[in-house]
Amino acid sequence: MKKMEIKGIGTISAFKAVTYITIIPAGLLFLIGLAMLLIGIAVGEPSLWGIGLAYTVMPVFIIGMYGVISMVIALLYGVLAKKFGGLELIVEEKNEFVFNGPSGHGYQQGAPAPINPPGSPYEAANQIQLTKTSPPPLPNQFRNTNQE
């Protein structure tokens, strides 16, 4: 197990994360506002126009305000983490079995996968030994071409 300490959070990263999280509720508010605005115009009710317009404009301000607040919190966390210490995490590494994963790039080499699972119509392909460079055989290579 390793102990890790988070010393800082990137301000742009915090802004993007909060934007991604708030975009769905803000989008729903925008759609509700747009529906209210269109209904208010169709019916001729000025109070629905105002509410609909507010609901269509406010999501932009909400996303912007939450983003700026998250940036300020990230800056404040960085300052306080340098002075008092950051959030400590205990991380345990586990080696997971990756089926036929490529070696390197964070993966360990997995067991070779069968070309066709047992019981498939092309099960004869499992009988052929392939090299690493040869492509798997096509299904029509196993058909009997001798027509008598």
C-alpha positions as CSV (number, residue, x, y, z in Angstrom):
1,M,0.0,0.0,0.0
2,K,1.2,3.5,-0.9
3,K,0.3,6.7,0.8
4,M,-0.2,9.6,-1.5
5,E,-0.9,13.2,-0.8
6,I,-2.8,15.6,-3.0
7,K,-0.9,18.9,-2.9
8,G,-2.9,20.9,-5.4
9,I,-5.8,20.9,-7.9
10,G,-5.5,22.6,-11.2
11,T,-7.9,25.5,-11.5
12,I,-8.8,24.8,-15.2
13,S,-9.3,21.1,-14.3
14,A,-11.7,22.0,-11.5
15,F,-13.6,24.4,-13.8
16,K,-13.9,21.7,-16.5
17,A,-15.0,19.0,-14.0
18,V,-17.7,21.3,-12.6
19,T,-18.9,22.3,-16.0
20,Y,-19.2,18.7,-17.1
21,I,-21.3,17.9,-14.0
22,T,-23.6,20.9,-14.2
23,I,-24.2,20.8,-17.9
24,I,-27.0,18.2,-17.7
25,P,-29.1,20.0,-15.0
26,A,-28.5,23.3,-16.7
27,G,-29.5,21.8,-20.1
28,L,-32.8,20.6,-18.5
29,L,-33.5,24.0,-17.1
30,F,-32.8,25.5,-20.5
31,L,-35.3,23.1,-22.2
32,I,-37.9,23.9,-19.5
33,G,-37.4,27.6,-20.0
34,L,-37.6,27.3,-23.8
35,A,-40.8,25.3,-23.5
36,M,-42.3,27.9,-21.2
37,L,-41.2,30.7,-23.5
38,L,-42.8,29.1,-26.5
39,I,-46.0,28.4,-24.7
40,G,-46.1,31.9,-23.3
41,I,-45.7,33.3,-26.8
42,A,-48.3,31.0,-28.2
43,V,-50.9,31.7,-25.5
44,G,-49.9,35.4,-25.2
45,E,-49.2,35.3,-21.5
46,P,-46.4,37.8,-20.6
47,S,-45.7,36.2,-17.2
48,L,-44.7,33.0,-18.9
49,W,-42.4,34.9,-21.2
50,G,-40.5,36.3,-18.3
51,I,-40.2,33.0,-16.5
52,G,-39.3,31.2,-19.7
53,L,-36.6,33.8,-20.6
54,A,-35.1,33.6,-17.1
55,Y,-35.0,29.8,-17.3
56,T,-33.2,30.0,-20.7
57,V,-30.6,32.5,-19.6
58,M,-29.9,31.4,-16.1
59,P,-28.2,28.1,-16.9
60,V,-25.4,30.0,-18.6
61,F,-24.8,32.1,-15.5
62,I,-25.1,29.0,-13.2
63,I,-22.4,27.1,-15.1
64,G,-20.2,30.2,-15.1
65,M,-20.7,30.9,-11.4
66,Y,-20.1,27.3,-10.3
67,G,-17.0,27.1,-12.5
68,V,-15.5,30.3,-11.0
69,I,-16.3,29.1,-7.5
70,S,-14.6,25.8,-8.2
71,M,-11.5,27.6,-9.4
72,V,-11.4,29.7,-6.2
73,I,-11.8,26.5,-4.1
74,A,-9.0,24.8,-6.1
75,L,-6.7,27.8,-5.5
76,L,-7.6,27.9,-1.8
77,Y,-7.0,24.2,-1.5
78,G,-3.6,24.6,-3.0
79,V,-2.6,27.3,-0.6
80,L,-3.9,25.5,2.4
81,A,-2.4,22.1,1.3
82,K,1.0,23.6,1.1
83,K,0.7,25.1,4.6
84,F,-1.1,22.3,6.5
85,G,-0.8,19.3,4.2
86,G,-3.1,17.9,1.6
87,L,-5.6,15.1,1.5
88,E,-3.9,11.8,2.1
89,L,-4.9,8.8,0.1
90,I,-3.9,5.2,0.7
91,V,-3.6,3.4,-2.6
92,E,-3.3,-0.4,-3.1
93,E,-2.1,-1.7,-6.4
94,K,-3.9,-4.8,-7.7
95,N,-2.8,-6.8,-10.6
96,E,-5.9,-7.6,-12.6
97,F,-6.1,-10.3,-15.3
98,V,-6.5,-8.6,-18.6
99,F,-7.8,-11.0,-21.2
100,N,-5.6,-10.7,-24.3
101,G,-4.5,-7.2,-23.4
102,P,-1.5,-5.6,-25.1
103,S,1.7,-5.6,-23.0
104,G,2.8,-2.1,-21.9
105,H,0.7,1.0,-21.7
106,G,-0.5,0.0,-18.3
107,Y,-1.7,-3.5,-19.3
108,Q,-0.1,-6.9,-18.6
109,Q,0.0,-9.5,-21.3
110,G,-3.1,-11.7,-21.1
111,A,-3.7,-15.2,-22.1
112,P,-4.3,-15.7,-25.9
113,A,-8.0,-15.7,-26.8
114,P,-9.4,-18.6,-28.8
115,I,-10.2,-17.6,-32.3
116,N,-13.7,-19.0,-32.1
117,P,-15.5,-20.0,-28.8
118,P,-16.3,-23.7,-28.4
119,G,-19.5,-24.7,-30.1
120,S,-19.3,-22.0,-32.8
121,P,-19.9,-23.0,-36.4
122,Y,-16.3,-22.2,-37.2
123,E,-14.8,-24.3,-34.4
124,A,-12.3,-25.8,-36.8
125,A,-10.4,-22.6,-36.7
126,N,-9.4,-23.4,-33.1
127,Q,-7.6,-26.5,-34.4
128,I,-5.1,-24.5,-36.5
129,Q,-2.0,-23.2,-34.9
130,L,-1.4,-19.5,-35.9
131,T,1.7,-17.5,-35.6
132,K,1.6,-14.0,-34.2
133,T,1.8,-12.5,-37.7
134,S,-0.8,-14.6,-39.5
135,P,-4.3,-13.5,-39.6
136,P,-7.1,-15.8,-38.4
137,P,-8.5,-18.0,-41.2
138,L,-11.7,-17.0,-42.9
139,P,-14.7,-19.3,-42.4
140,N,-14.9,-20.4,-46.1
141,Q,-11.4,-21.9,-45.9
142,F,-12.9,-24.9,-44.0
143,R,-15.7,-25.7,-46.4
144,N,-15.4,-28.8,-48.5
145,T,-14.9,-27.6,-52.0
146,N,-15.0,-31.0,-53.6
147,Q,-18.4,-31.4,-55.1
148,E,-19.0,-35.0,-56.2
